[in-house]
Amino acid sequence: MNKKHQLSLSIQFITLGVAGMLMGVTAPVYAQSPTAEDNIEETLVTGSRIKRPDLTSNSAIAIVDAAELRMTNTINPEEFLRDDPRFVAAIGNNTNNGNEGGATVDLRNLGEERTLVLVDGKRFVPYDYNGFVDLAMIPTALIERVEVVTGGASAVYGSDAIGGVVNFVMKKDFSGVELDVATSSSFESDAQRDDFSLTFGGNLDDGKGNVVASLSYSKQDALYQGERGFSEFSLDNMLEPGGSETHPNGTIYTAVDIPAFGVGVDTGVQFDDNGNLTSDVSPFNFNPYNLLVTPQEKYTASVIGTYAISDDTEFFSRFSFANSRIDTIIAPTGTFFFPYSLNIDNPFLSAQDQAIFAELDAVEEGAAQNDGLVDIAFGRRLNELGTRDSLYENTSMQFVAGLRGKLFDDYDWEVFAQKGRTSRAQNFRNDVDYNKSQQGMLAVTDPDTGDIVCQDPSGGCVPIDYFGPDTITPEMANFIRFNLNENNKTDQFIAGGSVSGATGITFPSAVSPIEFAAGIEYREEDAENLPDQNLASANSVGFGGSSAVDAGLKVNELFAEVRVPLVENVSFAETIALEAAVRVADYENEVVIGDTTTNQFDNTSYKFGGEWAVNDALRFRSLFQHAVRAPNLAEIGLPRTPSTGDLNIDYCAEDDALSDPALVTLCEQTGVPAGKVGGFNSIQAGQTNNYIGGNPDLTPEEADTLTIGLVYSAESIPFNLSLDYYDIEIENVILALSEQNIMDGCYLLDKDADGLFCSRIYRSPLTGTLLSGTETGVDASVVNAGKRSTKGVDITADYSFDLASLGALDYRLNAVHVMENIQQDAALFPSVDCVGLVGKSCLRPDPEWRITQTLSWSMDALTISLRWQYLDSLKQDAVALGAADASEYALVTIPSYNYFDLFASYALTEQIELRAGINNLMDKEPPIVGNEYGGTAENSGNTYPATYDAIGRSGFIGVNARF
């Protein structure tokens, strides 16, 4: 028995033993009454710069403390937040094709670009030019609590805080040593992860200062789709075997039908196992090569320090370092129907195939006829090269330092500066050099030696035998294989200062003075991206192309905030108070794409609202906020770059297109050769060629957000409840129009060959397809065009039961009811409400109800928690929106899902705590929908592995020691 299997069995036995502990442990209980600090809203947290002596907040806030993160064995904070009903699954270790080596969060399904991530109330350095923060870089061992604020917060924190804010509050007063070790595994003896952290700290100079440092290491093993029955085979929407026509035998499409078969234009032909052409075309099953869980290895090191220089002044600092490597693995590369020229006398072809191609050459059109070559769109899966591996290594460093203190005993002040850099090395392995693959295809027989050689022998050309399976030798593979690399770095510098305190002015009906906060902030960000020559020239068939980026932004900001108590300590109101804030920002962007382009703009964000505390038990709160999001460095600086995107239908390729003369005319005006409408294919495995890119003339998004809520804390029983309604509306949305929307806009709505949509479509002059090299595809570069809105209700509650000698029970409820999630990519398109829908329009699953309930039983040193997660049902968006018939899908509606997780901790001594847990206790399999149900990043392995558990039942064990 191997060590990994032994470890997995140990985890299973220990975690299953948790259930037995429920029956076997009896001891006296020392129940504690809940205090004000236990209430979710009663703390000085994110959303305001004004300190509150009563530790309450007017923003809707949820808090997760370090004990809960440890109890659930959270290593990457993204993993825990993904299970919070306020979030939808973003990029993480369950994303393979579409993961660029980071872990992000998406609050309210508005995109990670609209969720601001802070550490101790200050921006953390992004991991690339998209401005996203990699949450894997934040050391979990140093987290004291995580604070989540719903709704715009730009007036307080600046750009990006439209959906809300996630603030990681770190430990700052730590003495001693804390060691934490854990390991986890599925009950199938795979997907193993090992974690280690060491935290140590102490006081300085008789308590004037404190320094805490933390080191951590984590390693996650890969889990392949071939290791689970539901994902072993690629399935289509009817859950029938599907896959890609780019096959290891080689598939061919032609500009005119092949006389021997009568097909070739809209139906391909394929080489059989003996290397002979046949009209029997089989798909390639790419699933087993792909991942359900991406492997990761990361190191973090952080130091946080404070020192009281005097009674009124304190120095503070933080240094953070993290190195994370994530590998994504997808099926071997191929020629993916790029255009090729094949000589009809190629000696690797059988005599039968040479005759077939000679007949084709005789009927080709124009100058291509009888030239000894046939023009083909060739799809050969190059298994001999190995899997396509993308290796991402992110190294982040950030240093924060400043002074804070008291002024005249009444005012708090702070000045700070921070500098951060993320360097990212990206290596892409085992792709094919398009130019060399074409050179190697033109093979001839040397008349002198009889050897097969390249028609063009330059560069050490090796002739390639593409025709049939396993025909490419290692020497051939090495000639056409190449590895690519790309390096980028993102620099961030921020400096600022603020002052806050009481004004000394008090309303006659109140006892507390008006309070204020004001300050300035300067932020500078720069990004560079340096692809190698092959990536830059888009000579890579499987990985596409990339572009050099050199962009920067500078922001000067002024902000102010005020809180005005109007009424206090009267019979109907313990407190009635108003608050307001404003932030003015001046932006200067610079983009170097050939010539230097600059763009300047300013924006203003603001908020106003109030609270009414009826008594100690009941409080109402409301905030209106006008928030902004300025374009990030990728959105302004990325040149147009070849890539791949999702597409359901190309109207010019459909058989029934010929029945609509107007459509035929428009198709020909947009690049389809005359007579080719309805006679080609533009989609492979739900994907097509596209272009991505930025726009230096973009302007900021603007959002209006409203939150209205109540907080109830019962005086006689340990019960707390909060209800919060949120409504977020965003205008001038920066977005990349989806490939399908561009198609719809061109051929169904605008119908203008020179219009915004049709001008973004680039077709092959040979066949009209979008799948013919990097010169063809759909331009999905970003524009200011869309609208987004969402509204719903958050419900949180907790209740404690004293069971006397049997211990205590604590119940917590966290629920979100999404009432609306509207997407509109442009005014020409109808709006789409994505609540309860999923597919290629509504990419990330957004159930109407998401509920998490936790029941914890504690007795002396033992705590056992049962977590129940509920995900409401989801419907295929194409069916719900009338774009497809229900008969086209085997599973039109994904049913509601319930997951149960069991966790336990036991304090062996005052210093040592053991923990264990089982995730997906009932071993529930994810919904099986096929690989073409939704977007590539979200829909993989025939399911949605970031939303639904794709690992199966898994367990962990860990120990925490404090000295």
Long-range contacts (C-beta under 8 A, 24 or more apart in sequence): 4-185, 4-189, 4-190, 4-192, 5-189, 7-183, 7-185, 7-192, 8-185, 8-186, 8-187, 8-188, 8-189, 8-190, 8-192, 9-189, 10-957, 11-183, 11-184, 11-185, 11-916, 11-955, 11-956, 11-957, 12-187, 12-955, 14-916, 14-955, 14-957, 15-902, 15-916, 15-917, 15-918, 15-955, 15-956, 15-957, 16-918, 16-955, 17-916, 18-864, 18-902, 18-903, 18-904, 18-916, 18-917, 18-918, 19-902, 21-862, 21-864, 21-904, 21-906, 22-857, 22-864, 25-859, 25-862, 26-859, 27-859, 27-860, 27-861, 27-862, 28-805, 28-860, 29-803, 29-804, 29-805, 29-806, 29-807, 29-808, 29-858, 29-859, 29-860, 30-860, 31-802, 31-807, 31-808, 32-808, 33-718, 34-718, 34-720, 34-800, 38-720, 38-798, 39-711, 39-713, 39-720, 40-720, 40-722, 40-796, 40-798, 41-711, 41-722, 45-147, 45-149, 45-167, 45-169, 46-118, 46-121, 46-147, 46-148, 46-149, 46-153, 46-165, 46-167, 47-149, 47-153, 47-156, 47-165, 48-156, 48-517, 48-561, 48-563, 48-579, 48-581, 49-156, 49-498, 49-500, 49-517, 49-519, 49-559, 49-561, 50-500, 50-515, 50-516, 50-517, 50-561, 50-562, 50-563, 50-579, 51-412, 51-500, 51-515, 56-611, 56-613, 56-619, 58-579, 58-609, 58-610, 58-611, 58-621, 58-622, 58-623, 59-149, 59-150, 59-151, 59-153, 59-621, 59-623, 59-707, 60-149, 60-150, 60-151, 60-621, 60-707, 60-709, 60-722, 60-724, 60-726, 60-794, 61-147, 61-148, 61-149, 61-150, 62-86, 62-147, 62-148, 62-794, 62-796, 62-814, 63-145, 63-146, 63-147, 63-148, 64-145, 64-146, 64-148, 65-144, 65-145, 66-143, 66-144, 66-145, 66-171, 69-140, 69-143, 69-146, 70-180, 70-905, 70-915, 70-958, 70-960, 71-863, 71-865, 71-903, 71-905, 71-915, 71-917, 72-867, 72-901, 72-903, 72-917, 73-182, 73-184, 73-195, 73-915, 73-917, 73-956, 73-958, 74-140, 75-140, 75-182, 75-193, 75-195, 75-218, 76-103, 76-135, 76-136, 76-140, 76-218, 77-135, 77-138, 77-140, 77-143, 77-146, 77-168, 78-103, 78-104, 78-105, 78-135, 78-136, 79-103, 80-146, 81-105, 81-135, 81-146, 81-148, 81-166, 82-946, 83-852, 83-869, 84-148, 84-814, 84-852, 85-794, 85-814, 85-815, 85-816, 85-850, 85-851, 85-852, 86-148, 86-150, 86-164, 86-794, 86-816, 88-844, 88-845, 88-846, 88-947, 89-844, 89-845, 89-938, 89-944, 89-946, 89-947, 90-844, 90-946, 91-937, 92-946, 93-220, 93-293, 93-294, 93-296, 93-326, 94-292, 94-293, 94-294, 94-945, 94-946, 94-950, 95-294, 95-937, 95-938, 95-940, 95-945, 95-946, 96-290, 96-291, 96-292, 96-294, 96-328, 96-329, 96-330, 96-940, 97-290, 97-328, 97-330, 97-936, 97-937, 97-940, 98-935, 98-936, 98-937, 98-938, 99-294, 99-326, 99-328, 99-937, 100-128, 100-392, 100-426, 101-127, 101-134, 101-324, 101-325, 101-326, 101-328, 101-390, 101-392, 101-393, 101-394, 101-424, 101-426, 102-127, 102-128, 102-132, 102-134, 102-135, 102-136, 102-326, 102-392, 102-394, 103-134, 103-135, 103-136, 104-132, 104-133, 104-134, 104-135, 105-135, 105-166, 106-163, 106-844, 107-148, 107-150, 107-163, 107-164, 107-166, 108-150, 108-163, 108-164, 108-726, 108-728, 108-790, 109-790, 109-818, 109-821, 109-834, 109-844, 109-846, 110-162, 110-163, 110-728, 110-730, 110-788, 110-790, 111-163, 113-160, 113-629, 113-632, 114-160, 114-161, 114-162, 114-163, 114-629, 114-701, 114-730, 115-160, 115-161, 115-163, 115-164, 115-165, 115-166, 116-153, 116-157, 116-158, 116-159, 116-160, 116-161, 116-164, 116-165, 116-166, 117-165, 117-166, 117-167, 117-168, 118-157, 118-165, 118-166, 118-167, 118-168, 119-167, 119-168, 119-170, 119-318, 119-320, 120-167, 120-168, 120-169, 120-170, 120-318, 120-400, 121-157, 121-167, 122-400, 122-416, 122-418, 122-494, 123-157, 123-418, 123-492, 123-494, 123-523, 124-168, 124-320, 124-398, 124-420, 125-396, 125-397, 125-398, 125-420, 125-421, 125-422, 125-490, 125-492, 126-422, 126-490, 126-492, 126-525, 127-394, 127-396, 127-422, 127-424, 127-490, 128-422, 128-424, 128-488, 128-490, 128-527, 128-634, 129-488, 129-490, 129-527, 129-529, 129-549, 129-551, 129-632, 129-633, 129-634, 129-637, 129-638, 130-632, 130-633, 130-634, 131-160, 131-525, 131-632, 131-633, 131-634, 134-322, 134-324, 134-394, 134-396, 134-422, 136-296, 136-298, 136-322, 136-324, 137-298, 137-300, 137-320, 137-322, 137-324, 137-394, 137-396, 137-422, 138-168, 138-300, 138-320, 138-322, 139-197, 139-214, 139-216, 139-300, 139-301, 139-302, 139-320, 139-322, 140-197, 140-216, 141-178, 141-180, 141-197, 141-198, 141-199, 141-214, 141-216, 142-170, 142-171, 142-199, 142-212, 142-214, 142-302, 142-304, 143-168, 143-169, 143-170, 143-171, 144-169, 144-170, 144-171, 144-172, 145-169, 150-707, 150-724, 150-726, 150-794, 151-623, 151-625, 151-627, 151-705, 151-706, 151-707, 151-726, 151-728, 152-605, 152-607, 152-625, 152-626, 152-627, 152-703, 152-704, 152-705, 152-728, 153-625, 153-627, 154-583, 154-605, 154-625, 154-626, 154-627, 154-628, 154-629, 155-559, 155-561, 155-581, 155-582, 155-583, 155-605, 155-606, 155-607, 155-625, 155-626, 155-627, 156-559, 156-561, 156-581, 156-583, 156-607, 158-521, 158-523, 158-555, 158-557, 158-583, 158-585, 158-605, 159-555, 159-585, 159-628, 159-629, 159-630, 159-700, 160-629, 160-630, 161-627, 162-627, 162-628, 162-629, 162-701, 162-703, 162-705, 162-728, 162-730, 163-728, 170-302, 170-304, 170-318, 171-199, 171-201, 171-212, 171-304, 172-210, 172-212, 172-304, 172-306, 172-316, 173-210, 173-212, 173-306, 174-199, 174-201, 174-202, 174-210, 174-212, 175-201, 175-202, 175-203, 175-210, 176-200, 176-201, 176-202, 176-962, 176-963, 177-962, 177-963, 178-960, 178-961, 178-962, 178-963, 179-960, 179-961, 179-962, 180-958, 180-959, 180-960, 180-961, 181-958, 181-959, 182-915, 182-956, 182-957, 182-958, 182-959, 183-956, 183-957, 183-958, 184-954, 184-955, 184-956, 184-957, 185-954, 185-955, 185-956, 186-223, 186-951, 186-952, 186-953, 186-954, 187-923, 187-952, 187-953, 187-954, 187-955, 188-227, 188-952, 190-221, 190-223, 190-227, 191-220, 191-221, 191-222, 191-223, 191-292, 191-293, 191-951, 191-954, 192-220, 192-221, 193-218, 193-219, 193-220, 193-221, 194-218, 194-219, 195-219, 195-958, 204-307, 205-307, 208-307, 208-308, 209-305, 209-306, 209-307, 209-308, 210-305, 210-306, 211-303, 211-304, 211-305, 212-303, 212-304, 212-305, 213-301, 213-302, 213-303, 213-304, 214-300, 214-301, 214-302, 214-303, 215-299, 215-300, 215-301, 216-298, 216-299, 216-300, 216-301, 217-298, 217-299, 218-296, 218-297, 218-298, 219-296, 219-297, 220-293, 220-294, 220-295, 220-296, 220-297, 221-293, 221-295, 222-291, 222-293, 222-294, 222-295, 222-327, 222-329, 223-291, 223-292, 223-293, 223-950, 223-951, 224-288, 224-289, 224-290, 224-291, 224-292, 224-329, 225-287, 225-288, 225-289, 225-290, 225-291, 225-292, 225-940, 225-941, 226-287, 226-288, 226-289, 227-292, 228-292, 228-941, 228-950, 228-952, 230-925, 230-926, 230-928, 230-941, 230-942, 230-943, 231-287, 231-292, 231-941, 231-942, 231-943, 231-950, 232-287, 232-288, 233-285, 233-287, 234-283, 234-285, 234-286, 234-287, 234-685, 234-931, 234-942, 235-928, 235-930, 235-931, 235-942, 236-930, 236-931, 236-932, 237-888, 237-889, 237-890, 237-929, 237-930, 237-932, 237-933, 238-888, 238-889, 238-890, 238-930, 239-890, 239-891, 239-928, 239-929, 239-930, 239-942, 241-283, 241-285, 242-283, 242-685, 242-930, 242-931, 242-932, 243-283, 243-284, 243-285, 243-286, 243-287, 243-685, 244-283, 244-284, 244-286, 244-331, 244-334, 244-379, 244-381, 244-684, 244-685, 245-281, 245-283, 245-284, 245-337, 245-379, 245-684, 246-284, 246-334, 246-335, 246-336, 246-337, 246-379, 246-380, 246-381, 246-684, 247-281, 247-282, 247-283, 247-284, 247-379, 247-380, 247-381, 248-284, 248-380, 248-381, 248-382, 248-383, 248-469, 248-470, 249-273, 249-282, 249-380, 249-468, 249-469, 250-378, 250-379, 250-380, 250-466, 250-467, 250-468, 251-281, 251-337, 251-378, 251-379, 251-380, 252-277, 252-376, 252-377, 252-378, 252-379, 253-337, 253-376, 253-377, 253-379, 253-680, 253-681, 253-767, 253-769, 254-360, 254-374, 254-375, 254-376, 254-377, 255-364, 255-365, 255-368, 255-375, 255-676, 255-766, 255-767, 256-360, 256-363, 256-364, 256-365, 258-356, 258-359, 258-360, 259-356, 259-359, 259-360, 259-363, 260-356, 260-359, 260-360, 264-360, 265-676, 265-679, 265-680, 265-767, 266-653, 266-655, 266-678, 266-679, 266-680, 266-681, 268-379, 268-681, 271-353, 271-467, 271-468, 272-468, 273-468, 273-469, 274-350, 274-468, 275-348, 275-349, 275-350, 275-353, 275-467, 275-468, 275-471, 276-350, 276-352, 276-353, 277-352, 277-353, 277-356, 284-331, 284-381, 286-330, 286-331, 286-685, 287-931, 287-941, 287-942, 289-329, 289-330, 289-331, 289-332, 289-387, 290-329, 290-330, 290-331, 290-940, 290-941, 291-328, 291-329, 291-330, 292-940, 292-941, 292-945, 292-950, 292-951, 293-945, 293-950, 293-951, 294-326, 294-327, 294-328, 294-329, 295-326, 295-327, 296-324, 296-325, 296-326, 296-327, 297-324, 297-325, 298-322, 298-323, 298-324, 298-325, 299-323, 299-324, 309-403, 310-405, 312-405, 312-406, 312-407, 313-403, 313-404, 313-405, 314-403, 314-404, 314-405, 315-401, 315-402, 315-403, 316-400, 316-401, 316-402, 316-403, 316-404, 316-416, 317-399, 317-400, 317-401, 317-402, 318-398, 318-399, 318-400, 318-401, 319-397, 319-398, 319-399, 319-400, 320-396, 320-397, 320-398, 320-399, 321-395, 321-396, 321-397, 322-394, 322-395, 322-396, 323-393, 323-394, 323-395, 323-396, 324-393, 324-394, 325-391, 325-392, 325-393, 325-394, 326-392, 327-389, 327-390, 327-391, 327-392, 328-389, 328-390, 328-392, 329-387, 329-388, 329-389, 329-390, 330-387, 330-388, 330-390, 331-381, 331-387, 331-388, 332-381, 332-382, 332-383, 332-384, 332-385, 332-386, 332-387, 332-388, 332-430, 333-381, 333-382, 333-385, 333-388, 333-430, 333-431, 333-432, 333-541, 333-542, 333-543, 334-379, 334-380, 334-381, 334-382, 334-432, 334-541, 334-542, 335-378, 335-379, 335-380, 335-382, 335-432, 335-437, 335-466, 335-541, 336-379, 336-541, 336-542, 336-684, 336-771, 337-377, 337-378, 337-379, 337-684, 337-769, 337-771, 337-772, 338-377, 338-378, 338-434, 338-541, 338-772, 338-773, 339-375, 339-376, 339-377, 339-378, 339-764, 339-766, 339-772, 339-773, 340-375, 340-376, 340-377, 340-378, 340-437, 340-438, 340-441, 341-373, 341-374, 341-375, 341-376, 341-438, 341-441, 341-442, 342-373, 342-374, 342-376, 342-378, 342-441, 342-442, 343-372, 343-373, 343-442, 343-443, 343-444, 343-455, 344-372, 344-373, 344-374, 345-372, 345-444, 346-441, 346-442, 346-443, 346-444, 347-443, 347-444, 347-445, 347-452, 348-443, 348-452, 348-463, 348-464, 348-465, 348-466, 348-467, 348-471, 349-467, 350-467, 353-467, 375-766, 377-767, 377-769, 377-771, 377-772, 378-466, 379-684, 380-466, 382-432, 382-472, 382-477, 382-480, 383-469, 383-470, 384-470, 384-472, 384-473, 384-474, 384-476, 384-477, 385-430, 385-431, 385-432, 385-472, 385-477, 385-480, 385-481, 386-429, 386-430, 387-430, 388-428, 388-429, 388-430, 388-431, 388-542, 388-543, 389-427, 389-428, 389-429, 389-430, 390-426, 390-427, 390-428, 390-429, 390-543, 391-425, 391-426, 391-427, 391-428, 391-429, 392-424, 392-425, 392-426, 393-424, 393-425, 393-426, 394-422, 394-423, 394-424, 395-422, 395-423, 395-424, 396-420, 396-421, 396-422, 396-423, 397-421, 397-422, 398-492, 407-499, 407-501, 410-501, 410-502, 410-504, 411-499, 411-500, 411-501, 412-499, 412-500, 412-501, 413-497, 413-498, 413-499, 413-500, 414-497, 414-498, 414-499, 415-496, 415-497, 416-494, 416-495, 416-496, 416-497, 417-493, 417-494, 417-495, 418-492, 418-493, 418-494, 418-495, 419-491, 419-492, 419-493, 420-491, 420-492, 420-493, 421-489, 421-490, 421-491, 421-492, 422-489, 422-490, 423-487, 423-488, 423-489, 424-487, 424-488, 424-489, 424-490, 425-485, 425-487, 426-485, 426-486, 426-487, 426-488, 427-483, 427-484, 427-485, 428-483, 428-484, 428-485, 428-486, 428-535, 428-540, 428-543, 429-483, 430-481, 430-483, 431-481, 431-482, 431-483, 431-484, 431-540, 431-541, 431-542, 431-543, 432-480, 432-481, 432-482, 432-540, 432-541, 432-542, 433-480, 433-481, 433-482, 433-534, 433-539, 433-540, 433-541, 434-539, 434-540, 434-541, 434-773, 435-539, 436-461, 436-479, 436-480, 437-464, 437-480, 437-541, 440-464, 440-476, 440-479, 440-480, 441-466, 482-534, 482-540, 484-531, 484-532, 484-534, 484-535, 484-540, 484-543, 485-531, 485-532, 485-535, 486-529, 486-530, 486-531, 486-532, 486-535, 486-546, 487-529, 487-530, 488-527, 488-528, 488-529, 488-530, 488-549, 489-527, 489-528, 490-525, 490-526, 490-527, 490-633, 491-524, 491-525, 491-526, 491-527, 492-523, 492-524, 492-525, 493-523, 493-524, 493-525, 494-521, 494-522, 494-523, 494-524, 495-521, 495-522, 496-520, 496-521, 496-522, 498-559, 500-561, 506-565, 507-564, 507-565, 507-566, 507-567, 509-566, 509-567, 509-568, 509-570, 510-565, 510-566, 510-567, 510-568, 511-565, 511-568, 511-569, 512-565, 512-568, 513-565, 514-562, 514-563, 514-564, 514-565, 515-562, 515-563, 516-560, 516-561, 516-562, 516-563, 517-559, 517-560, 517-561, 517-562, 518-559, 518-560, 518-561, 519-558, 519-559, 519-560, 520-556, 520-557, 520-558, 520-559, 521-555, 521-556, 521-557, 521-559, 522-554, 522-555, 522-556, 522-557, 523-553, 523-554, 523-555, 523-557, 524-552, 524-553, 524-554, 524-555, 525-552, 525-553, 525-633, 526-551, 526-552, 526-633, 527-551, 527-552, 527-633, 527-634, 527-637, 529-638, 538-641, 538-642, 538-774, 544-641, 544-642, 544-643, 544-644, 544-774, 545-641, 545-642, 545-643, 545-774, 546-641, 547-638, 547-639, 547-640, 547-641, 547-693, 548-639, 549-633, 549-634, 549-637, 549-638, 549-639, 550-591, 550-592, 550-593, 550-637, 551-589, 551-590, 551-591, 551-592, 551-633, 551-634, 551-636, 551-637, 551-694, 552-589, 552-590, 552-633, 553-587, 553-588, 553-589, 553-590, 553-630, 553-633, 553-636, 554-587, 554-588, 555-585, 555-586, 555-587, 555-588, 555-630, 556-585, 556-586, 557-583, 557-584, 557-585, 557-586, 558-583, 558-584, 559-583, 559-584, 572-614, 573-612, 573-613, 573-614, 574-613, 574-614, 574-615, 574-616, 575-611, 575-612, 575-613, 575-619, 576-610, 576-611, 576-612, 576-613, 577-610, 577-611, 578-608, 578-609, 578-610, 579-607, 579-608, 579-609, 579-610, 579-611, 579-623, 580-606, 580-607, 580-608, 580-609, 581-606, 581-607, 581-608, 582-606, 585-628, 585-630, 587-630, 587-700, 589-631, 589-636, 589-696, 591-636, 591-637, 591-694, 591-696, 592-637, 593-637, 593-639, 593-696, 597-696, 599-636, 599-696, 599-697, 599-698, 601-630, 601-699, 601-700, 603-628, 603-630, 603-700, 603-702, 604-628, 609-707, 616-713, 616-715, 617-712, 617-713, 617-714, 617-715, 618-710, 618-711, 618-712, 619-710, 619-711, 619-712, 620-709, 620-710, 621-707, 621-708, 621-709, 621-710, 621-711, 622-706, 622-707, 622-708, 622-709, 623-705, 623-706, 623-707, 624-704, 624-705, 624-706, 625-704, 625-705, 625-706, 626-702, 626-703, 626-704, 626-705, 627-702, 627-703, 627-704, 627-705, 628-700, 628-701, 628-702, 628-703, 629-700, 629-701, 629-703, 629-734, 630-700, 631-694, 631-695, 631-698, 631-699, 631-700, 631-734, 631-782, 634-694, 635-694, 635-695, 635-698, 635-734, 635-782, 636-694, 636-695, 636-696, 636-698, 637-694, 637-696, 638-692, 638-693, 638-694, 639-693, 639-694, 640-691, 640-692, 640-693, 640-779, 640-781, 641-691, 641-692, 641-693, 642-689, 642-690, 642-691, 642-774, 642-777, 643-689, 643-690, 643-691, 643-692, 644-687, 644-688, 644-689, 644-690, 644-936, 645-687, 645-688, 645-689, 645-690, 645-692, 645-738, 645-739, 645-777, 645-778, 645-780, 646-686, 646-687, 646-688, 646-738, 646-739, 646-740, 646-840, 646-935, 646-936, 647-682, 647-683, 647-686, 647-687, 647-688, 647-739, 647-740, 647-743, 647-770, 647-778, 648-683, 648-686, 648-740, 648-840, 648-878, 648-883, 648-884, 649-683, 649-740, 649-743, 650-682, 650-683, 650-688, 650-743, 650-770, 651-743, 651-747, 651-748, 652-677, 652-678, 652-682, 652-747, 652-763, 652-768, 653-678, 653-679, 653-680, 653-681, 653-682, 653-683, 653-768, 653-769, 654-678, 662-751, 663-747, 666-746, 666-747, 666-751, 666-753, 666-758, 667-747, 667-768, 669-753, 669-758, 670-746, 670-753, 670-758, 670-761, 670-763, 671-761, 671-762, 671-763, 671-764, 671-765, 671-768, 672-763, 672-768, 673-765, 673-766, 673-767, 673-768, 676-767, 676-768, 677-768, 679-767, 679-768, 680-767, 680-768, 680-769, 681-769, 681-771, 682-769, 682-770, 682-771, 683-771, 684-771, 685-931, 685-932, 686-840, 686-931, 686-932, 686-936, 687-936, 688-739, 688-770, 688-771, 688-777, 688-778, 689-770, 689-771, 689-772, 689-773, 689-774, 689-776, 689-777, 689-778, 690-739, 690-777, 690-778, 690-779, 690-780, 691-762, 691-777, 691-778, 691-779, 691-780, 691-781, 692-736, 692-780, 692-781, 693-779, 693-781, 693-782, 694-781, 694-782, 695-781, 695-782, 695-783, 698-734, 698-782, 698-783, 698-784, 699-732, 699-784, 700-732, 701-730, 701-731, 701-732, 701-733, 701-734, 701-784, 702-730, 702-731, 702-732, 703-728, 703-729, 703-730, 703-731, 704-728, 704-729, 705-729, 709-794, 717-799, 718-799, 718-800, 719-797, 719-798, 719-799, 719-800, 720-796, 720-797, 720-798, 720-799, 721-795, 721-796, 721-797, 722-794, 722-795, 722-796, 722-797, 723-793, 723-794, 723-795, 724-793, 724-794, 725-791, 725-792, 725-793, 726-790, 726-791, 726-792, 726-793, 726-794, 727-789, 727-790, 727-791, 728-788, 728-789, 728-790, 728-791, 729-787, 729-788, 729-789, 730-787, 730-788, 730-789, 731-787, 732-784, 733-784, 733-785, 733-786, 733-787, 733-788, 734-782, 734-783, 734-784, 734-786, 735-782, 735-783, 735-785, 735-786, 735-825, 736-780, 736-781, 736-782, 736-783, 737-780, 737-783, 737-785, 737-825, 737-826, 738-780, 738-825, 738-840, 738-841, 739-778, 739-780, 740-840, 740-841, 741-825, 741-826, 741-829, 742-778, 742-779, 742-780, 743-778, 744-829, 745-826, 745-828, 745-829, 749-828, 749-829, 750-828, 756-826, 757-828, 785-825, 785-826, 785-827, 786-823, 786-824, 786-825, 786-826, 787-822, 787-823, 787-824, 787-831, 788-822, 788-823, 788-824, 789-820, 789-821, 789-822, 790-818, 790-820, 790-821, 790-822, 791-818, 791-819, 791-820, 792-816, 792-817, 792-818, 792-819, 792-820, 793-817, 793-819, 806-859, 807-857, 807-858, 807-859, 807-860, 808-857, 808-858, 808-859, 809-855, 809-856, 809-857, 810-854, 810-855, 810-856, 810-858, 811-853, 811-854, 811-855, 811-856, 812-853, 812-854, 812-856, 813-851, 813-852, 813-853, 814-851, 814-852, 814-853, 815-849, 815-850, 815-851, 815-852, 816-849, 816-850, 816-851, 817-848, 817-849, 818-846, 818-847, 818-848, 818-849, 818-850, 821-846, 832-877, 832-881, 834-877, 836-872, 836-873, 836-874, 836-875, 837-874, 837-875, 837-876, 837-877, 837-880, 837-881, 838-874, 838-875, 838-876, 838-877, 838-894, 838-933, 838-934, 838-938, 838-944, 839-876, 839-877, 839-878, 839-933, 839-934, 840-877, 840-878, 840-934, 840-935, 841-877, 841-878, 841-881, 842-877, 843-934, 843-935, 843-937, 843-938, 844-938, 844-947, 845-871, 845-874, 845-894, 845-938, 845-944, 845-947, 846-874, 847-871, 847-872, 847-873, 847-874, 847-896, 848-872, 861-906, 861-907, 861-908, 862-904, 862-905, 862-906, 862-907, 863-904, 863-905, 863-906, 864-902, 864-903, 864-904, 865-902, 865-903, 865-904, 866-900, 866-901, 866-902, 866-903, 867-900, 867-901, 867-902, 867-903, 868-898, 868-899, 868-900, 869-897, 869-898, 869-899, 869-900, 869-901, 870-896, 870-897, 870-898, 871-896, 871-897, 871-898, 871-899, 871-947, 871-948, 872-896, 876-929, 876-933, 889-929, 889-933, 890-930, 891-927, 891-928, 891-929, 891-930, 894-927, 894-929, 895-927, 897-924, 897-927, 897-948, 898-924, 899-924, 899-949, 911-961, 911-962, 911-963, 912-959, 912-960, 912-961, 912-962, 913-959, 913-960, 913-961, 913-962, 914-957, 914-958, 914-959, 915-956, 915-957, 915-958, 915-959, 915-960, 916-955, 916-956, 916-957, 916-958, 917-955, 917-956, 918-953, 918-954, 918-955, 919-949, 919-951, 919-953, 919-954, 919-955, 919-956, 920-949, 920-951, 920-952, 920-953, 920-954, 921-953, 922-953, 923-952, 923-953, 924-949, 925-952, 926-950
